[in-house]
């Protein structure tokens, strides 16, 4: 997996409170237990599609990660602490039930 974070996105992540670090994003990919959900909102349409998930860092911080994947290259669009609606949506549709 090749993780790509543009300078603009990196600046946006650095300005979050608390900031989101690249290492935390990598940890979330490693700790993910659910599936990727497609972002169907018109303003976020892209080719390939933007997908997202919620996972915890190694220290228990939950992050919503939105990205585009082309082959093995993953381009981060954003990452931040999810709100209650996003947590509810991901718990309902993103976490696979056995």
C-alpha positions, 0 to 999 in steps of 0.5 A: 500500500502506497499512502499519498497525502497532498501538501494541501490535505496535510496542511488541513490535517495539521490544523485539526484540533487535535491534529491528525498525523500520517502515522494515525491514518496508517494505524487506522488502516491496520486496525480496521474491522469493517468494510469501506463505504462509498461516499454517495454525496454529489460534492464528493463524487470522484473517479474512482469513487471516494470511500471511507471507514472509521477505525481506531488508532493504536491509542484508541482515537477514532478517526474517519478516513476518506480516500481514493484508491487506484491500484495499490496507491491510496490518496487520502482526501481527509481524516478527522474525529467522526461525529455521532451520525457518522459513527451510527452510519458506520456501525450500521452499514460498515461493521459486518455482522457474523 
